Amino acid sequence: MRDTEPQLDAGPILQTAFGFWSSKVLLTAAKLGVFTKLGDRRLAGAELGSELGLHPRGISDFLDALVAMKFLGRDGDGPSAKYSNTPASALYLDQSSPRYIGGLLVMLNDRLFKYWHGLPEGLRTGRPQNETKHGQKGIFEELYQGLPKLEQFMGAMTGLSRINFEAFAARFDFSKYKTSATSAERPACSAWRPRSDILIFSAYPSICRLWSRSQKNTSPPRGSATASAPPPAISSKIRCPKPTSSRWA
């Protein structure tokens, strides 16, 4: 009876258990700017590693891991092998691409990856495992305290929402509307809203400047209702109404 029972597969358990290996390789590549540095070039490992400032010892293993995960392509073998971006990496992980979502990966690497290490403690104690655990302010107070952290957070939110906004823009004709409103922490793309005013609701004036700058490298997705419309002069007007209640203070 026991011999006829199907053998249970331990693969999914092991794959999940080791999943952080793959995740950390990809997040590190995004943090180091591997895909942006490559661009449309094909480079040998030593050359790419030198441009990234990497120690020679781990370059080939690191890049070959990205090849195995299908985030990089490789032509040839050994030291003369040439590495290049895959179509998906070029589209979504090269910072010069208008569909770049790598900002989310950078934030995952810099901020969230380490906090998940505290999951057992959080489950046992019920205490937060974010910035407050390390004597810092609350999550949003800490993020809004300085421009580098704020810019990284906004880049992450742009990457997180970009695909959804592409799907939305492909089905909705923004050209009929003169004004749009958005939450600054989840920015939409003004380039998809030709000749419109963009109202940003936030208590922090610096967000307006960062948000406006983030739109300069954005273009409408192909097939969207506004893709064929003429581009706005310079950019859409971006305005931040002053807070009128303590809710925004």
N, C-alpha and C positions, 0 to 999 in steps of 0.2 A: 504494500500500500504506500509506504513512504517513498519508494523508488519512483513511483508514477507521479508524485507531486511535482509541480513546476518549481524549478530553483529560483529563489528570490534574487533579484538583482541589487547589488550594493552600489552600482554605478551612480544613481542619482544622489545617494548619501555622500559619496566621496566627491562628486562633482560640486555639490553645494558647499561641502566643507572646505574645499580648496578654491572656491570661487573668488576669494579675496586676492589670490595671486594674480589672476587675470585682470581683475578690477584695478589693482594697484599699478600694474604695468601700463594700462591704458591711461589712468589718471596721471601717472608720472610723465608719460609722453606728452599729454596735453599741457601739463605744467611746464615742462622743459621747452615746449614749442616745437616739437619734432615735425609736426605736419605743416606748420607755418614756415619753418626753416626750409623744408624740402620744396614747398610750392609745386611748381610744375617741372622741377629738376629731377635728375637721376644721379644719385651720389653714392660713392663707395662708403662703407661703414666708417672707415677711419676719417674720411673727409667730413662726413656729417657729424661724427662724434667730436671732431676738433672744433667745428663751428658752434656746437652746443656746449663746449667746455667740459666734455666727459672724459673720465679716466679710460685709457685704452683697454683695461682688463675686462670690462663688462659690456663693451659696445656691441660686439657681434651677438652675444646672447640676448641682449635687450632688444635689438632690432629684429632678430630672428623670431623672438617671441611675438612681436607685433605682426610679423609675416604670418606666423602660424595662426594667429587670431584674425587674419585677413584685414588688418588695418593698414598694412604696408604691402607693396609688391616687391619682388626681388628677381633680378635677372642675373644668372650665373651663380657660382659657388666660391667659397673661400674669400680671401681678402679683396679680390677684384670684383666681387658681386656688387651690383648697383641696386640701391633701394629707391623706391618711389611711392608716392601716395596712391592708394586705390581711388577709384571714382568717388566712393562714399566719403572717404577721408578728405579728399580734396574739396568736396562740397560742404561738409559739415565741420571739419576740424582745422581747416586752414583759415587763419584769422582774416585773411584778405577776401574770403568768400562772403557774399552778402547773406548766405544762409548759415553762417558760422554759429555753432551751438557749444563750442568748446569752453565758453565762460562758465557754463554749469559744471563741467568736469573739473575745472581749476578750483572752483569753490568746494566741490566734493572732496578734492584732495587736500586743500589747505585747512578746511574748517570741519567738515562733517565726518571724515574718515576716522579721525582720532577720537571723536566723541562716541562713536559706536562701540569703541573698546570698553566703555563704561556701562554697557547694557546690563551685565550681571548685577553691578552695584545699584543701578537705577531700579531694577526689578526688586531687589531686596530692600532698598531703603525708600523708594518713591521719590528720591531727590533728583532734581535736574542734573543732566550730565553735559550741559553746554557751558557757555562762558562763565556763568555764575559759580560753577563748581571750582573754578580756578581764581576766584577773587575778583573777577571782572564784573562789569555791569551786565544787565539783562541783554538778551540777544539783540534787540533793535537799538537800545541805547548804545551798545558797543559798536554796532554796524554804522550808526549815524555819527559816531564820534569823530571819525577821520575819513577823508576822501578815498584813500586806497581801499579800505574795507568796503565802503559804500559802493565804489565803482565796481569792485569785484562782485558784490551781491547783485547789483543791477545787471551786470553782464550775465550772471547765472540765470536771473529771472528772464532775461531776453532769450537766452538759449532754451530755457524750459518752455516758454510760451510761443516761440517762433513758428514751430510746425503747426500748432493749432491756429495761429493767426493766418498762416498761409492757406489752410483749408477754409477758414472763414472768409478771407479776402477773395478766394476763388468763386464764392457763391453770393457775395454781397456787393452791390454796386455803391461804393462810397461817394461817387461823383455827384450824387443827388443831394449831398449834405455839406453844409458850409462849416460846421463845427462838430468836433468830436471830443469826448472826455475820456480820460483814462486815469487809472491809479499809477503813480510814478513807480511803484515797486514792481509792477507788471506791465512794462511798456509795450505798446503796440508800435507799428511802423508807420511813421508819417508819410513815407514815400508811397504808401498804398492809398493815401487820401489826398489827391491832388488839389491844390489851391484851397486847403481847409485850415481852420484854426484848430490847434490842439490844446485843450485845457488839461493841465496836470494838477491833480489834487495832492498836495503834500505840504507838511509844515516846514520843510527844509529847502530853502532857495537853491542850495548847491545841487539838488536833484535836477532842477530844470536845466542847468548847464550840462550836467552829465548826460541827461536824457537827450538833449538836443544834439550833443556830439555823437551819441551812439547811433543816430539816424543817418549820418552822412554816408555810411558805407552800406546802405540798405536799398534794395530795389524790389519792385513787386515780383511775386512769383509768376512764372509763365502760366498763362491760362486764367489769371485772375481778372476780375471785371475791370480793374483799373490799370492793367498792365499795358494796354495800348494807349492810354491817355497821355497827353503831353506832360512832362515832368513839371512840378511847380517851380516858379522862379526862386532860385537859391534853395529855399526849403519852405515847408509850411510854417505858419506863424505859431510858435509855441509859447503859451502863456501860463503862468502859475498864479491863480487867484489867491489873494491873501486869506488866511484862515479867518473865519467869522465866529468861531465858537471854540470853547476849551477842548472840544474833541480833537482838534487839529493842533493843539498847543503842545 
